[in-house]
Amino acid sequence: MRVALDRADRALVAVLDDQVVGFVRTMSDGAFAVYIADILVLPEVQRQGIGTSLLRAVLDHYPMGQFHHQVLIAERDAEGFYRRMGMSAVGTVGLTAFIRTRNTT
Ligand SMILES: CC(C)(COP(=O)(O)OP(=O)(O)OC[C@H]1O[C@@H](n2cnc3c(N)ncnc32)[C@H](O)[C@@H]1OP(=O)(O)O)[C@@H](O)C(=O)NCCC(=O)NCCS
């Protein structure tokens, strides 16, 4: 985790009453693409706008007027959250996505 944080392009936390309650990090080439990773909000404070603020901060940091795409991998349960933020499932824009993970062949 330390290496992942050190090498992230941006790593943001949300702080409430001196406690870290939310987190997001990004990887980017600074010109064309950004990958948004690990957006997490503490369960006790979900649905209070913290996830929206974290995601808005990173989406705005890589403006679509300059970047070609902003991309992330989402849990199916969280699809509504990303749609609300103006993001589209890959299949709806005539594209697909591929992944290789340690847990699949
Ligand atoms: C997904 C997550 C980051 C959202 O953060 P949050 O602070 O709870 O989100 P917000 O309060 O800003 O939510 C804004 C809106 O997004 C939608 N939304 C939020 N979480 C959602 C979810 N899990 N599923 C569907 N819609 C969701 C709702 O419409 C919500 O508005 P509402 O509360 O008025 O209905 C947070 O629920 C989380 O950390 N979940 C567990 C980890 C996770 O799934 N991370 C994403 C991995 S892809």
The ligand as a Gaussian input file, in Angstrom:
#p B3LYP/6-31G(d) Opt

LIG

0 1
 C      -19.444000       3.803000      -3.567000
 C      -19.027000       4.802000      -2.479000
 C      -17.584000       5.252000      -2.699000
 C      -19.966000       6.016000      -2.526000
 O      -19.568000       6.950000      -1.532000
 P      -20.665000       7.759000      -0.700000
 O      -19.968000       8.785000       0.123000
 O      -21.518000       6.785000       0.045000
 O      -21.511000       8.406000      -1.885000
 P      -22.400000       9.735000      -1.861000
 O      -22.970000       9.967000      -0.514000
 O      -21.596000      10.837000      -2.434000
 O      -23.536000       9.244000      -2.845000
 C      -24.122000      10.092000      -3.785000
 C      -25.156000       9.281000      -4.546000
 O      -24.562000       8.205000      -5.256000
 C      -25.458000       7.111000      -5.237000
 N      -24.814000       6.014000      -4.526000
 C      -23.925000       6.073000      -3.515000
 N      -23.502000       4.849000      -3.179000
 C      -24.133000       4.007000      -4.008000
 C      -24.118000       2.599000      -4.167000
 N      -23.331000       1.807000      -3.408000
 N      -24.909000       2.049000      -5.124000
 C      -25.675000       2.842000      -5.906000
 N      -25.740000       4.191000      -5.803000
 C      -24.975000       4.751000      -4.868000
 C      -26.717000       7.541000      -4.542000
 O      -27.610000       8.009000      -5.510000
 C      -26.238000       8.651000      -3.674000
 O      -27.217000       9.594000      -3.425000
 P      -28.339000       9.318000      -2.291000
 O      -27.621000       8.954000      -1.039000
 O      -29.018000      10.650000      -2.223000
 O      -29.213000       8.231000      -2.816000
 C      -19.174000       4.192000      -1.072000
 O      -20.502000       3.718000      -0.944000
 C      -18.221000       3.049000      -0.766000
 O      -17.104000       3.273000      -0.312000
 N      -18.674000       1.814000      -0.960000
 C      -17.885000       0.630000      -0.634000
 C      -16.678000       0.494000      -1.495000
 C      -17.023000       0.552000      -2.937000
 O      -17.959000      -0.092000      -3.402000
 N      -16.217000       1.330000      -3.644000
 C      -16.384000       1.454000      -5.037000
 C      -15.581000       0.380000      -5.674000
 S      -15.843000       0.408000      -7.363000

